[in-house]
Amino acid sequence: MPWTEDQRAELESRLAAAVPAEETEPKTLHRAIRYSLLGGGKRLRPLLVRAAALAVAGRDCAAAWAPAVAVECIHAYSLIHDDLPALDDDDLRRGRPSCHKVFGEAVAILAGDALQTLAFARLADTGSAAMVAELARAIGTPAGMVAGQVMDLEAVRGAAGLDQVEKIHRAKTAALIRACAVLGGIAAGANPAQIEQLGRFGATVGLAFQIRDDLLDISSTSAQLGKTAGKDEAQRKLTYPAVAGLEAARARATALRAEALAELAPWSAAADPLRALADPL
């Protein structure tokens, strides 16, 4: 899709400009930050911010660039920390060695910390307390990304049902994706009803995305994923396919996609890029 390609190209430029150059002291820290932030990826989260703003404004919204950069910094921080031995213990990310394998665990932790604070600095510069609060809730507690990670660590396969799986997924993955849609709406001046619809769309897309990711962990190779395949099963993690089976997981992801798109049914063609971001699910 031309819109997506253009947005990705501009985003890469803005991400590179958002963080210090590798030559800036301390060089090791900034090399680790740039290695992780600029190492590729689908850029789904910032694209959701930009598409949600377009859907509300009906045109390009320059104010949506700051939250788009911020959420990708948050996503990069979360991946650095997820890959650490204390969490998912993964040596591969986006087809390359994980940050801690290249720079060591201590620098990787600090690079993640720096990316998180950089994200909030970027939002604070906009003067929007609403955006700062939205992102903070999405990555914190009691139902944000960090809380979801803890619930995931503590979950025991065989002792939990689908309700618990979805609770974990909604916190660990969907909370941030929901925030992306809402942040785009806030940047574009959305009204409360539009914010509610964008929030429901994002939360539903986020849950579907996590189920799809769980399915890909089973069906794809490490080369296809860019990370170690089969880790969920090897670590006996609580996933939707593990609890409900493959067919039920696929059916749930498909139903969630339809539910997400239904939220945008009353919206104009300006929401088409936002609709398209749900299609791969």
DRENDO-1510 file (C-alpha; in Angstrom, 1 decimal, always signed):
<recs>
REC; n; res; u; v; w
REC; 1; MET; +0.0; +0.0; +0.0 .
REC; 2; PRO; +1.6; +3.3; -1.1 .
REC; 3; TRP; +0.5; +5.1; +2.1 .
REC; 4; THR; +2.1; +2.6; +4.3 .
REC; 5; GLU; +5.4; +2.6; +2.3 .
REC; 6; ASP; +5.6; +6.4; +2.4 .
REC; 7; GLN; +4.9; +6.4; +6.1 .
REC; 8; ARG; +7.5; +3.8; +6.9 .
REC; 9; ALA; +10.1; +5.7; +4.9 .
REC; 10; GLU; +9.4; +9.0; +6.7 .
REC; 11; LEU; +9.3; +7.1; +10.1 .
REC; 12; GLU; +12.7; +5.6; +9.6 .
REC; 13; SER; +14.1; +9.1; +9.1 .
REC; 14; ARG; +12.4; +10.5; +12.1 .
REC; 15; LEU; +13.5; +7.6; +14.3 .
REC; 16; ALA; +17.1; +8.0; +13.3 .
REC; 17; ALA; +16.9; +11.7; +14.1 .
REC; 18; ALA; +15.2; +11.1; +17.5 .
REC; 19; VAL; +18.1; +9.4; +19.2 .
REC; 20; PRO; +21.8; +10.5; +19.6 .
REC; 21; ALA; +24.4; +9.6; +17.0 .
REC; 22; GLU; +26.6; +6.6; +17.7 .
REC; 23; GLU; +29.6; +8.9; +18.3 .
REC; 24; THR; +27.8; +10.6; +21.2 .
REC; 25; GLU; +29.2; +9.7; +24.6 .
REC; 26; PRO; +28.6; +7.2; +26.0 .
REC; 27; LYS; +29.1; +5.6; +22.7 .
REC; 28; THR; +28.3; +2.0; +23.7 .
REC; 29; LEU; +24.9; +3.0; +25.0 .
REC; 30; HIS; +24.0; +5.0; +21.9 .
REC; 31; ARG; +25.2; +2.2; +19.6 .
REC; 32; ALA; +22.9; -0.2; +21.5 .
REC; 33; ILE; +20.0; +2.2; +21.3 .
REC; 34; ARG; +20.4; +2.7; +17.5 .
REC; 35; TYR; +21.0; -1.0; +16.9 .
REC; 36; SER; +17.7; -1.9; +18.5 .
REC; 37; LEU; +15.5; +1.0; +17.4 .
REC; 38; LEU; +16.7; +1.1; +13.8 .
REC; 39; GLY; +17.0; -2.6; +13.2 .
REC; 40; GLY; +13.9; -2.9; +11.1 .
REC; 41; GLY; +10.5; -4.4; +11.9 .
REC; 42; LYS; +6.9; -4.0; +10.7 .
REC; 43; ARG; +6.5; -0.6; +12.5 .
REC; 44; LEU; +2.8; -1.6; +13.2 .
REC; 45; ARG; +2.5; +0.6; +16.3 .
REC; 46; PRO; +3.6; +3.9; +14.8 .
REC; 47; LEU; +1.6; +3.2; +11.7 .
REC; 48; LEU; -1.5; +2.7; +13.8 .
REC; 49; VAL; -0.8; +6.2; +15.4 .
REC; 50; ARG; -0.5; +7.8; +12.0 .
REC; 51; ALA; -3.5; +6.0; +10.5 .
REC; 52; ALA; -5.7; +6.8; +13.4 .
REC; 53; ALA; -4.8; +10.5; +13.2 .
REC; 54; LEU; -5.6; +10.4; +9.4 .
REC; 55; ALA; -8.9; +8.7; +10.1 .
REC; 56; VAL; -9.9; +11.5; +12.5 .
REC; 57; ALA; -8.5; +14.5; +10.6 .
REC; 58; GLY; -9.2; +13.4; +7.1 .
REC; 59; ARG; -5.7; +14.5; +6.1 .
REC; 60; ASP; -2.1; +14.2; +7.1 .
REC; 61; CYS; -1.6; +15.2; +10.8 .
REC; 62; ALA; +1.8; +16.4; +11.6 .
REC; 63; ALA; +1.1; +16.3; +15.3 .
REC; 64; ALA; +0.9; +12.5; +15.1 .
REC; 65; TRP; +4.6; +12.1; +14.4 .
REC; 66; ALA; +5.7; +12.7; +18.0 .
REC; 67; PRO; +3.5; +9.9; +19.5 .
REC; 68; ALA; +4.4; +7.6; +16.5 .
REC; 69; VAL; +8.1; +7.9; +17.3 .
REC; 70; ALA; +7.4; +7.6; +21.1 .
REC; 71; VAL; +5.5; +4.3; +20.7 .
REC; 72; GLU; +8.2; +2.7; +18.6 .
REC; 73; CYS; +10.8; +3.7; +21.2 .
REC; 74; ILE; +8.6; +2.0; +23.8 .
REC; 75; HIS; +8.3; -1.1; +21.6 .
REC; 76; ALA; +12.0; -1.3; +21.1 .
REC; 77; TYR; +12.6; -1.0; +24.8 .
REC; 78; SER; +10.2; -3.8; +25.5 .
REC; 79; LEU; +11.9; -6.1; +22.9 .
REC; 80; ILE; +15.3; -5.5; +24.4 .
REC; 81; HIS; +14.1; -6.4; +27.9 .
REC; 82; ASP; +11.9; -9.3; +26.7 .
REC; 83; ASP; +15.0; -10.9; +25.1 .
REC; 84; LEU; +17.0; -10.8; +28.3 .
REC; 85; PRO; +17.9; -14.2; +30.0 .
REC; 86; ALA; +15.7; -13.2; +33.0 .
REC; 87; LEU; +12.6; -13.0; +30.7 .
REC; 88; ASP; +12.3; -14.8; +27.3 .
REC; 89; ASP; +16.0; -15.5; +27.0 .
REC; 90; ASP; +16.2; -15.1; +23.2 .
REC; 91; ASP; +19.4; -14.7; +21.3 .
REC; 92; LEU; +17.8; -13.6; +18.0 .
REC; 93; ARG; +15.7; -10.6; +17.2 .
REC; 94; ARG; +14.7; -9.5; +13.6 .
REC; 95; GLY; +17.2; -11.9; +12.2 .
REC; 96; ARG; +20.1; -10.5; +14.2 .
REC; 97; PRO; +21.6; -11.2; +17.6 .
REC; 98; SER; +19.6; -9.7; +20.4 .
REC; 99; CYS; +20.8; -6.5; +22.0 .
REC; 100; HIS; +22.2; -8.2; +25.1 .
REC; 101; LYS; +24.2; -10.7; +22.9 .
REC; 102; VAL; +25.9; -7.8; +21.2 .
REC; 103; PHE; +26.4; -5.3; +24.0 .
REC; 104; GLY; +26.0; -7.3; +27.1 .
REC; 105; GLU; +23.1; -7.5; +29.6 .
REC; 106; ALA; +23.9; -4.4; +31.6 .
REC; 107; VAL; +24.1; -2.1; +28.5 .
REC; 108; ALA; +21.0; -3.7; +27.1 .
REC; 109; ILE; +19.0; -3.0; +30.2 .
REC; 110; LEU; +20.1; +0.6; +30.2 .
REC; 111; ALA; +19.4; +1.0; +26.5 .
REC; 112; GLY; +15.9; -0.1; +27.1 .
REC; 113; ASP; +15.6; +2.3; +30.1 .
REC; 114; ALA; +16.9; +5.1; +27.9 .
REC; 115; LEU; +14.4; +4.4; +25.1 .
REC; 116; GLN; +11.5; +4.5; +27.6 .
REC; 117; THR; +12.5; +7.8; +29.0 .
REC; 118; LEU; +13.2; +9.2; +25.5 .
REC; 119; ALA; +9.6; +8.2; +24.5 .
REC; 120; PHE; +8.1; +10.2; +27.4 .
REC; 121; ALA; +10.4; +13.2; +26.8 .
REC; 122; ARG; +9.1; +13.2; +23.2 .
REC; 123; LEU; +5.5; +13.2; +24.3 .
REC; 124; ALA; +6.1; +15.8; +27.0 .
REC; 125; ASP; +7.6; +18.1; +24.4 .
REC; 126; THR; +4.1; +18.2; +22.7 .
REC; 127; GLY; +2.6; +19.6; +25.9 .
REC; 128; SER; -0.2; +17.0; +25.9 .
REC; 129; ALA; -0.7; +15.6; +29.3 .
REC; 130; ALA; -3.4; +13.4; +27.9 .
REC; 131; MET; -0.9; +11.6; +25.6 .
REC; 132; VAL; +1.6; +11.2; +28.4 .
REC; 133; ALA; -1.0; +9.6; +30.7 .
REC; 134; GLU; -2.3; +7.4; +27.9 .
REC; 135; LEU; +1.1; +5.9; +27.2 .
REC; 136; ALA; +2.0; +5.5; +30.9 .
REC; 137; ARG; -1.2; +3.5; +31.6 .
REC; 138; ALA; -0.6; +1.3; +28.6 .
REC; 139; ILE; +2.9; +0.2; +29.6 .
REC; 140; GLY; +2.5; +0.2; +33.4 .
REC; 141; THR; +0.0; -1.2; +35.9 .
REC; 142; PRO; -2.5; -2.6; +36.7 .
REC; 143; ALA; -3.4; -3.7; +33.2 .
REC; 144; GLY; -0.5; -2.5; +31.0 .
REC; 145; MET; +2.4; -4.1; +29.3 .
REC; 146; VAL; +4.6; -4.5; +32.4 .
REC; 147; ALA; +1.8; -6.1; +34.4 .
REC; 148; GLY; +1.0; -8.4; +31.5 .
REC; 149; GLN; +4.6; -9.5; +31.4 .
REC; 150; VAL; +4.5; -10.4; +35.1 .
REC; 151; MET; +1.3; -12.3; +34.6 .
REC; 152; ASP; +2.8; -14.2; +31.7 .
REC; 153; LEU; +5.8; -15.1; +33.8 .
REC; 154; GLU; +3.7; -16.4; +36.6 .
REC; 155; ALA; +1.1; -18.3; +34.5 .
REC; 156; VAL; +1.2; -22.1; +34.6 .
REC; 157; ARG; +0.0; -24.0; +31.6 .
REC; 158; GLY; -2.8; -26.4; +32.5 .
REC; 159; ALA; -3.9; -24.3; +35.4 .
REC; 160; ALA; -5.5; -21.5; +33.5 .
REC; 161; GLY; -8.3; -21.1; +31.0 .
REC; 162; LEU; -8.9; -18.9; +28.0 .
REC; 163; ASP; -10.1; -16.0; +30.2 .
REC; 164; GLN; -6.7; -15.9; +31.8 .
REC; 165; VAL; -4.9; -16.2; +28.5 .
REC; 166; GLU; -6.9; -13.2; +27.1 .
REC; 167; LYS; -6.3; -11.2; +30.3 .
REC; 168; ILE; -2.5; -11.7; +29.8 .
REC; 169; HIS; -2.6; -10.9; +26.1 .
REC; 170; ARG; -4.8; -7.8; +26.6 .
REC; 171; ALA; -2.3; -6.4; +29.1 .
REC; 172; LYS; +1.0; -7.6; +27.6 .
REC; 173; THR; +0.3; -6.7; +23.9 .
REC; 174; ALA; -3.1; -5.2; +23.3 .
REC; 175; ALA; -2.8; -2.3; +25.9 .
REC; 176; LEU; +0.0; -0.7; +23.9 .
REC; 177; ILE; -1.7; -1.3; +20.5 .
REC; 178; ARG; -4.9; +0.2; +21.9 .
REC; 179; ALA; -2.9; +3.2; +23.1 .
REC; 180; CYS; -1.4; +3.7; +19.6 .
REC; 181; ALA; -4.9; +4.2; +18.1 .
REC; 182; VAL; -5.9; +6.5; +20.9 .
REC; 183; LEU; -2.8; +8.6; +20.7 .
REC; 184; GLY; -3.4; +9.2; +17.0 .
REC; 185; GLY; -6.9; +10.3; +17.8 .
REC; 186; ILE; -5.7; +12.6; +20.6 .
REC; 187; ALA; -3.1; +14.2; +18.3 .
REC; 188; ALA; -5.8; +14.8; +15.6 .
REC; 189; GLY; -8.3; +16.3; +18.1 .
REC; 190; ALA; -10.7; +13.4; +18.2 .
REC; 191; ASN; -13.9; +13.8; +20.1 .
REC; 192; PRO; -14.7; +11.4; +23.1 .
REC; 193; ALA; -16.9; +9.1; +21.0 .
REC; 194; GLN; -14.1; +8.7; +18.4 .
REC; 195; ILE; -11.6; +8.1; +21.1 .
REC; 196; GLU; -13.8; +5.3; +22.5 .
REC; 197; GLN; -14.1; +3.7; +19.0 .
REC; 198; LEU; -10.4; +3.9; +18.3 .
REC; 199; GLY; -9.7; +2.4; +21.7 .
REC; 200; ARG; -12.0; -0.6; +21.1 .
REC; 201; PHE; -10.5; -1.0; +17.6 .
REC; 202; GLY; -6.9; -1.0; +18.9 .
REC; 203; ALA; -7.6; -3.3; +21.9 .
REC; 204; THR; -9.3; -5.8; +19.6 .
REC; 205; VAL; -6.6; -5.6; +16.9 .
REC; 206; GLY; -4.0; -6.0; +19.7 .
REC; 207; LEU; -5.5; -9.2; +21.0 .
REC; 208; ALA; -5.8; -10.6; +17.5 .
REC; 209; PHE; -2.2; -9.7; +16.8 .
REC; 210; GLN; -1.0; -11.6; +19.9 .
REC; 211; ILE; -3.0; -14.7; +18.9 .
REC; 212; ARG; -1.6; -14.6; +15.4 .
REC; 213; ASP; +1.9; -14.2; +16.8 .
REC; 214; ASP; +1.4; -17.3; +18.9 .
REC; 215; LEU; +0.3; -19.2; +15.8 .
REC; 216; LEU; +3.3; -18.0; +13.9 .
REC; 217; ASP; +5.6; -19.3; +16.6 .
REC; 218; ILE; +4.2; -22.8; +15.9 .
REC; 219; SER; +4.0; -22.7; +12.1 .
REC; 220; SER; +7.1; -20.6; +11.1 .
REC; 221; THR; +10.8; -21.1; +11.0 .
REC; 222; SER; +13.3; -18.9; +12.9 .
REC; 223; ALA; +14.4; -17.4; +9.6 .
REC; 224; GLN; +10.8; -16.5; +8.8 .
REC; 225; LEU; +10.1; -15.0; +12.2 .
REC; 226; GLY; +13.5; -13.3; +12.7 .
REC; 227; LYS; +13.5; -14.7; +16.2 .
REC; 228; THR; +13.7; -18.2; +17.6 .
REC; 229; ALA; +10.7; -20.3; +16.6 .
REC; 230; GLY; +9.1; -22.8; +18.9 .
REC; 231; LYS; +10.1; -20.9; +22.1 .
REC; 232; ASP; +6.5; -20.8; +23.5 .
REC; 233; GLU; +6.2; -24.6; +23.4 .
REC; 234; ALA; +9.8; -25.1; +24.6 .
REC; 235; GLN; +9.2; -22.8; +27.6 .
REC; 236; ARG; +5.6; -24.2; +28.2 .
REC; 237; LYS; +4.2; -20.6; +27.9 .
REC; 238; LEU; +0.5; -20.0; +28.2 .
REC; 239; THR; -0.7; -19.2; +24.7 .
REC; 240; TYR; -4.1; -19.2; +23.0 .
REC; 241; PRO; -3.2; -22.2; +20.7 .
REC; 242; ALA; -1.8; -24.2; +23.7 .
REC; 243; VAL; -5.1; -23.8; +25.6 .
REC; 244; ALA; -7.7; -23.8; +22.8 .
REC; 245; GLY; -6.0; -25.6; +20.0 .
REC; 246; LEU; -4.9; -24.3; +16.6 .
REC; 247; GLU; -8.2; -24.2; +14.8 .
REC; 248; ALA; -9.9; -22.4; +17.7 .
REC; 249; ALA; -7.1; -19.9; +17.8 .
REC; 250; ARG; -7.3; -19.2; +14.1 .
REC; 251; ALA; -11.1; -18.8; +14.4 .
REC; 252; ARG; -10.7; -16.4; +17.3 .
REC; 253; ALA; -8.2; -14.2; +15.5 .
REC; 254; THR; -10.5; -14.0; +12.5 .
REC; 255; ALA; -13.5; -13.1; +14.6 .
REC; 256; LEU; -11.5; -10.4; +16.4 .
REC; 257; ARG; -10.4; -8.9; +13.1 .
REC; 258; ALA; -14.1; -8.7; +12.0 .
REC; 259; GLU; -15.0; -7.1; +15.4 .
REC; 260; ALA; -12.2; -4.5; +15.0 .
REC; 261; LEU; -13.3; -3.6; +11.5 .
REC; 262; ALA; -16.9; -3.2; +12.7 .
REC; 263; GLU; -15.8; -0.4; +15.0 .
REC; 264; LEU; -14.8; +1.6; +11.9 .
REC; 265; ALA; -17.9; +0.8; +9.8 .
REC; 266; PRO; -19.3; +4.4; +10.3 .
REC; 267; TRP; -16.0; +6.0; +9.4 .
REC; 268; SER; -15.1; +7.6; +6.0 .
REC; 269; ALA; -12.6; +6.4; +3.5 .
REC; 270; ALA; -10.0; +8.4; +5.4 .
REC; 271; ALA; -10.0; +5.4; +7.8 .
REC; 272; ASP; -9.0; +2.9; +5.0 .
REC; 273; PRO; -5.3; +2.8; +6.0 .
REC; 274; LEU; -6.4; +2.0; +9.6 .
REC; 275; ARG; -8.6; -0.7; +8.3 .
REC; 276; ALA; -5.8; -2.1; +6.2 .
REC; 277; LEU; -3.6; -2.5; +9.2 .
REC; 278; ALA; -6.0; -5.1; +10.5 .
REC; 279; ASP; -5.9; -7.1; +7.3 .
REC; 280; PRO; -2.8; -9.2; +8.1 .
REC; 281; LEU; -4.5; -10.4; +11.2 .
</recs>
